[in-house]
Amino acid sequence: MKSKQELAAISAVMALITAESTAPEYKAPLQGMPSHPYAAYGRQLTMQFRDITQRRIIKRSR
């Protein structure tokens, strides 16, 4: 009876180890590299408009 319990415990541990090794690993996105050129262009325009607004270069018509 003891050998059946040991065999079950060993097989459970082996199943757990193999399940963990086949799981996909998380890869962080590359820092400093835009995902797409349009995304980089959009960020650049956003920062430009934010800068213009903060400096109040855009003149409001009265």
C-alpha positions in Angstrom: 0.0 0.0 0.0 2.9 2.4 0.8 4.4 1.9 -2.6 1.2 3.0 -4.3 1.1 6.2 -2.3 4.7 6.9 -3.0 4.1 6.3 -6.7 1.1 8.6 -6.7 3.0 11.3 -4.9 6.0 11.1 -7.3 3.7 11.1 -10.4 1.9 14.2 -9.0 5.2 16.0 -8.4 6.4 15.1 -11.9 3.1 16.3 -13.5 3.4 19.6 -11.6 7.0 20.1 -12.8 6.2 19.4 -16.4 3.1 21.6 -16.3 5.2 24.5 -15.0 7.9 24.1 -17.6 5.5 24.1 -20.6 3.7 27.3 -19.4 4.6 30.3 -21.6 6.9 32.8 -19.9 6.0 36.5 -19.7 8.4 38.7 -21.8 8.4 42.3 -21.0 8.2 44.7 -24.0 11.5 46.1 -25.1 12.1 49.5 -23.5 12.7 52.4 -25.8 11.5 50.6 -28.9 8.1 51.7 -30.3 5.8 48.9 -31.2 4.8 50.5 -34.4 5.9 53.7 -36.3 2.4 55.1 -36.1 2.4 54.7 -32.3 5.7 56.5 -32.0 4.4 59.3 -34.3 1.2 59.6 -32.2 3.2 59.9 -29.0 5.4 62.5 -30.6 2.4 64.6 -31.6 0.8 64.2 -28.2 3.9 65.5 -26.5 4.2 68.4 -29.0 0.6 69.5 -28.5 1.0 69.2 -24.7 4.1 71.4 -24.8 2.4 74.0 -27.0 -0.6 74.1 -24.7 1.5 74.4 -21.6 3.5 77.3 -23.1 0.2 78.9 -24.3 1.6 79.3 -27.8 -1.9 78.4 -29.3 -3.7 81.8 -29.4 -7.3 81.7 -28.6 -9.5 83.7 -30.9 -11.8 86.2 -29.0 
